[in-house]
Amino acid sequence: MSRFTVQSMIAMILVGVVSTTLLASGNVIGVISAEGTFRLDSAAVSDHATLFEGDVIQTGATAPTVDLKNGGRIQLGPNSTAKFSGPQVELQQGIGEVASAKGFEVQARSLHIQPVDAASVARVEVRGDRTVLVAAYHAPVRVLSATGIVVANVAAGMTLSFDPQAGGNTSISGCLLTKGGKFIVVDPQNPRVLAEVRGNDVVTGQVGNQVTIAGTTIPGATSTIQGVQVVGETSLQQTAGKTAACVNAAKAVGADPVAGTAVNTTAKEAGKTGGKAAGAASSHTTAYVIAGIAVAGGAIGGIAASRGGKSGN
């Protein structure tokens, strides 16, 4: 064995010993490694560093990896900024990929992104002034609002684009159904209850149709459906009639059966709808406009790729 090889092995062993010792420290939450230079609390650091509670990592051309004390791993993309505190990382700019970190969450804007189990790999990107992209690999990823309401469950192989809106204003699109005497809006593409709706008589006449409802969240109101926010309807726009998708969505969530035949009625036949139709309904929930897009593969090329992550629809 050459002298160089022996020295390399010794160096690797020492790094492992030091990392294990540091992770045992009370205020240490992880170890950072990178092939190049990054900034840690505004100070330039090369190759390796210890991550303490409250530290902020800023990347340039590098993509450092953080091995967390709880066994999770986070890789940051180039030109990204992230603050680590407690069981979460606040992604302030750029891209972050989180794996093997159940119980750990990424905060981006007002959203909280949580891997649902140890197999989940979540890729989060903060884009522009408002948009947040969330991609899931291998297992679903849960997205919650600042108040803990489930905004979406991102299926493995999918990316959703979130656009947090100001205040309690809400735009919800989906199938208007009834369940347990309540009006609910259900996502027809991925059947789940998006919100409970309370409004005027226009809502009653639209049951079974695909609609877009504008309204505001009702402070303090609770739904009989766990994790669902209550929305007060201020205007309603029909986007499609009683489609087969809504019939199937009602069955999937245990809602009341959709009466009548799936006729694909257009908004021009809808009567009082509050404006022109926008076409097929897209998924909106609570105060977050959500759109399904293709998974952006290779944004970092790290954790998801190393685990065989594949692009979705």
C-alpha positions as CSV (number, residue, x, y, z in Angstrom):
1,M,0.0,0.0,0.0
2,S,1.5,3.4,-1.0
3,R,2.2,6.1,1.5
4,F,-0.3,8.4,-0.2
5,T,-3.1,5.8,0.1
6,V,-2.3,5.3,3.8
7,Q,-2.3,9.0,4.5
8,S,-5.6,9.4,2.6
9,M,-7.2,6.6,4.7
10,I,-6.0,8.2,7.9
11,A,-7.4,11.6,6.9
12,M,-10.8,10.0,6.1
13,I,-10.8,8.2,9.5
14,L,-9.9,11.5,11.3
15,V,-12.7,13.3,9.5
16,G,-15.2,10.6,10.6
17,V,-14.0,10.7,14.2
18,V,-14.2,14.5,14.4
19,S,-17.6,14.6,12.7
20,T,-19.0,12.0,15.2
21,T,-17.5,14.0,18.1
22,L,-19.0,17.3,16.9
23,L,-22.4,15.8,16.3
24,A,-22.5,14.7,19.9
25,S,-22.2,18.3,21.1
26,G,-25.3,20.0,22.4
27,N,-25.5,23.1,20.1
28,V,-24.2,21.3,17.0
29,I,-27.0,20.1,14.6
30,G,-24.9,18.9,11.7
31,V,-21.7,18.8,9.6
32,I,-21.3,20.7,6.3
33,S,-19.2,19.4,3.4
34,A,-18.6,20.9,0.0
35,E,-16.2,20.8,-2.9
36,G,-15.4,24.5,-2.8
37,T,-16.1,27.6,-0.8
38,F,-19.4,28.7,0.8
39,R,-20.3,31.3,3.4
40,L,-21.4,30.4,6.9
41,D,-22.8,33.3,8.9
42,S,-21.2,35.6,6.3
43,A,-17.7,34.1,6.8
44,A,-16.0,32.3,3.9
45,V,-15.5,28.5,4.6
46,S,-13.9,25.9,2.4
47,D,-14.7,22.1,2.2
48,H,-15.9,21.3,5.7
49,A,-17.6,23.1,8.7
50,T,-19.7,22.4,11.8
51,L,-23.3,23.6,11.7
52,F,-24.6,25.1,14.9
53,E,-28.1,26.1,15.9
54,G,-29.2,29.3,14.1
55,D,-26.4,29.2,11.4
56,V,-27.0,30.6,8.0
57,I,-25.5,29.0,4.9
58,Q,-25.0,31.0,1.7
59,T,-23.8,29.3,-1.4
60,G,-22.2,30.6,-4.6
61,A,-21.2,28.1,-7.3
62,T,-21.0,25.2,-4.8
63,A,-23.7,22.8,-3.7
64,P,-22.8,21.9,0.0
65,T,-24.3,18.9,1.8
66,V,-25.4,19.0,5.4
67,D,-25.5,15.8,7.4
68,L,-27.9,16.4,10.3
69,K,-27.6,15.1,13.8
70,N,-31.0,13.4,13.4
71,G,-29.8,11.4,10.4
72,G,-31.3,13.6,7.7
73,R,-29.4,15.0,4.8
74,I,-29.9,18.4,3.1
75,Q,-28.2,19.5,-0.1
76,L,-28.3,23.2,-1.1
77,G,-28.2,24.4,-4.7
78,P,-25.9,27.1,-6.1
79,N,-26.9,30.7,-5.1
80,S,-29.0,29.5,-2.2
81,T,-29.5,30.8,1.4
82,A,-30.8,28.7,4.2
83,K,-31.1,29.2,8.0
84,F,-31.0,26.2,10.3
85,S,-32.9,26.2,13.6
86,G,-34.4,23.5,15.6
87,P,-36.2,20.8,13.5
88,Q,-36.4,23.0,10.4
89,V,-34.5,24.8,7.7
90,E,-35.8,28.1,6.4
91,L,-35.0,28.2,2.7
92,Q,-34.8,32.0,2.0
93,Q,-33.4,31.7,-1.5
94,G,-32.6,29.1,-4.1
95,I,-33.0,25.3,-3.9
96,G,-32.8,22.8,-1.2
97,E,-33.1,19.0,-1.2
98,V,-34.1,17.1,2.0
99,A,-33.9,13.3,2.5
100,S,-34.2,10.8,5.4
101,A,-35.5,13.5,7.7
102,K,-38.9,12.6,9.0
103,G,-39.8,15.1,11.7
104,F,-37.7,17.7,9.9
105,E,-39.3,20.4,7.7
106,V,-38.4,23.0,5.2
107,Q,-39.9,26.5,5.6
108,A,-40.3,28.4,2.3
109,R,-42.2,31.7,2.4
110,S,-45.2,30.9,4.6
111,L,-45.2,27.2,3.6
112,H,-44.0,24.2,5.7
113,I,-42.8,21.2,3.7
114,Q,-42.5,17.9,5.5
115,P,-41.2,14.5,4.2
116,V,-43.8,11.9,5.3
117,D,-41.4,9.1,5.9
118,A,-37.7,8.3,5.8
119,A,-37.9,7.4,2.1
120,S,-39.2,10.9,1.1
121,V,-36.9,13.2,-0.8
122,A,-38.3,16.7,-1.1
123,R,-36.9,19.3,-3.5
124,V,-37.9,22.9,-2.7
125,E,-37.2,26.0,-4.7
126,V,-37.9,29.6,-3.8
127,R,-38.4,31.4,-7.1
128,G,-39.0,35.1,-7.6
129,D,-40.9,37.1,-5.1
130,R,-43.7,34.6,-4.3
131,T,-43.5,31.3,-6.1
132,V,-42.4,28.1,-4.3
133,L,-41.9,24.8,-6.2
134,V,-42.1,21.5,-4.3
135,A,-41.1,18.2,-5.9
136,A,-41.4,14.8,-4.3
137,Y,-39.3,11.7,-5.0
138,H,-39.8,8.1,-3.8
139,A,-42.5,9.0,-1.3
140,P,-45.1,11.8,-0.8
141,V,-44.3,15.2,0.7
142,R,-46.8,17.1,2.8
143,V,-47.2,20.9,2.4
144,L,-48.8,22.9,5.2
145,S,-49.8,26.6,5.7
146,A,-48.4,28.7,8.4
147,T,-51.3,27.8,10.6
148,G,-50.8,24.1,10.1
149,I,-53.6,23.5,7.5
150,V,-52.7,20.8,5.0
151,V,-52.4,22.7,1.6
152,A,-51.4,19.7,-0.5
153,N,-49.9,16.2,-0.5
154,V,-47.4,16.1,-3.3
155,A,-47.2,12.6,-4.8
156,A,-43.9,11.0,-5.6
157,G,-42.8,12.0,-9.1
158,M,-44.7,15.2,-9.0
159,T,-43.9,18.9,-8.7
160,L,-46.4,21.5,-7.5
161,S,-46.0,25.3,-7.9
162,F,-47.4,27.3,-4.9
163,D,-48.2,31.0,-5.0
164,P,-49.0,32.2,-1.5
165,Q,-51.5,35.0,-1.6
166,A,-51.7,37.9,0.8
167,G,-54.1,37.9,3.7
168,G,-57.0,35.5,3.9
169,N,-58.1,35.8,0.3
170,T,-58.7,32.5,-1.2
171,S,-59.3,31.0,-4.7
172,I,-60.4,27.4,-4.8
173,S,-61.1,25.3,-7.9
174,G,-62.6,21.8,-8.1
175,C,-65.8,19.8,-7.8
176,L,-68.4,21.4,-5.6
177,L,-70.0,18.5,-3.6
178,T,-71.9,17.9,-0.4
179,K,-70.9,15.7,2.5
180,G,-72.5,15.4,5.9
181,G,-74.7,18.4,5.2
182,K,-71.7,20.6,4.3
183,F,-70.5,22.0,1.0
184,I,-67.0,20.9,0.0
185,V,-64.6,21.5,-2.9
186,V,-62.7,18.4,-4.1
187,D,-59.7,18.2,-6.4
188,P,-60.9,16.0,-9.3
189,Q,-57.4,15.1,-10.5
190,N,-56.1,13.9,-7.1
191,P,-59.4,13.4,-5.1
192,R,-59.1,15.1,-1.7
193,V,-61.1,17.7,0.1
194,L,-59.6,21.2,-0.5
195,A,-62.0,23.2,1.7
196,E,-65.4,23.5,3.3
197,V,-67.5,26.3,1.7
198,R,-70.1,28.4,3.4
199,G,-71.9,30.9,1.2
200,N,-75.1,32.1,-0.5
201,D,-77.8,30.3,-2.5
202,V,-75.6,30.3,-5.6
203,V,-73.5,27.5,-4.1
204,T,-76.6,25.2,-3.7
205,G,-77.4,25.4,-7.4
206,Q,-73.9,24.4,-8.4
207,V,-73.5,21.1,-6.5
208,G,-71.9,18.5,-8.8
209,N,-70.3,21.1,-11.1
210,Q,-66.7,22.1,-11.4
211,V,-66.3,25.6,-10.1
212,T,-63.9,28.3,-9.0
213,I,-64.9,30.0,-5.8
214,A,-63.4,33.2,-4.5
215,G,-63.7,34.0,-0.8
216,T,-62.0,34.6,2.5
217,T,-61.0,32.2,5.2
218,I,-63.3,32.4,8.2
219,P,-61.3,33.1,11.4
220,G,-61.9,30.6,14.1
221,A,-64.2,28.4,12.0
222,T,-63.6,24.6,12.2
223,S,-64.7,22.0,9.8
224,T,-65.9,18.5,10.6
225,I,-63.3,17.3,8.2
226,Q,-59.9,17.2,9.9
227,G,-57.3,19.5,8.4
228,V,-59.7,21.4,6.1
229,Q,-60.1,25.1,6.2
230,V,-63.5,26.8,6.1
231,V,-64.0,29.4,3.4
232,G,-66.7,32.0,3.1
233,E,-67.8,32.3,-0.6
234,T,-68.0,35.7,-2.1
235,S,-68.3,34.8,-5.8
236,L,-68.6,31.6,-7.8
237,Q,-67.7,30.8,-11.4
238,Q,-68.7,27.5,-13.1
239,T,-65.9,26.1,-15.2
240,A,-67.5,22.8,-16.2
241,G,-70.7,20.8,-15.6
242,K,-71.3,17.4,-13.9
243,T,-68.4,15.5,-15.4
244,A,-67.4,11.9,-14.8
245,A,-64.4,13.3,-12.9
246,C,-66.7,14.9,-10.3
247,V,-68.8,11.7,-10.0
248,N,-65.6,9.7,-9.3
249,A,-64.2,12.3,-6.9
250,A,-67.5,12.1,-4.9
251,K,-67.0,8.4,-4.5
252,A,-63.4,8.7,-3.6
253,V,-63.9,11.1,-0.7
254,G,-67.2,9.6,0.5
255,A,-69.3,12.6,-0.5
256,D,-73.0,12.5,-1.6
257,P,-73.5,11.0,-5.1
258,V,-73.6,13.5,-7.9
259,A,-77.2,13.7,-9.2
260,G,-77.9,13.7,-12.9
261,T,-75.8,12.7,-15.9
262,A,-72.2,13.8,-16.6
263,V,-73.0,16.2,-19.4
264,N,-69.9,18.5,-19.6
265,T,-72.0,21.6,-19.4
266,T,-70.0,24.8,-20.3
267,A,-70.0,27.9,-18.2
268,K,-72.2,29.8,-20.7
269,E,-75.0,27.4,-19.7
270,A,-74.5,27.9,-16.0
271,G,-76.7,30.8,-15.2
272,K,-75.4,33.0,-12.4
273,T,-71.6,32.3,-12.5
274,G,-70.0,35.6,-11.9
275,G,-68.0,35.8,-15.2
276,K,-66.6,33.8,-18.1
277,A,-65.2,30.3,-17.6
278,A,-61.5,29.8,-17.4
279,G,-61.7,26.3,-18.8
280,A,-61.0,23.1,-16.9
281,A,-60.5,23.7,-13.2
282,S,-57.0,23.6,-11.7
283,S,-56.2,22.8,-8.1
284,H,-56.3,25.7,-5.6
285,T,-56.6,25.5,-1.9
286,T,-56.6,27.7,1.1
287,A,-54.6,30.9,0.4
288,Y,-52.3,29.1,-2.1
289,V,-52.7,28.9,-5.8
290,I,-51.4,25.5,-6.8
291,A,-50.5,24.3,-10.3
292,G,-49.1,20.9,-11.3
293,I,-46.0,21.1,-13.4
294,A,-43.3,18.6,-14.6
295,V,-40.6,17.6,-12.1
296,A,-37.5,19.7,-12.8
297,G,-34.9,17.0,-12.9
298,G,-31.2,17.8,-12.2
299,A,-31.7,21.1,-10.4
300,I,-29.0,20.0,-8.0
301,G,-28.2,16.5,-9.2
302,G,-27.6,15.3,-5.7
303,I,-29.8,13.4,-3.3
304,A,-32.7,12.5,-5.6
305,A,-30.4,11.5,-8.4
306,S,-28.2,9.4,-6.2
307,R,-31.3,7.5,-5.0
308,G,-32.6,7.0,-8.5
309,G,-35.1,9.8,-8.6
310,K,-37.0,10.1,-11.9
311,S,-39.0,12.9,-13.3
312,G,-42.8,12.6,-13.2
313,N,-45.6,13.9,-15.3
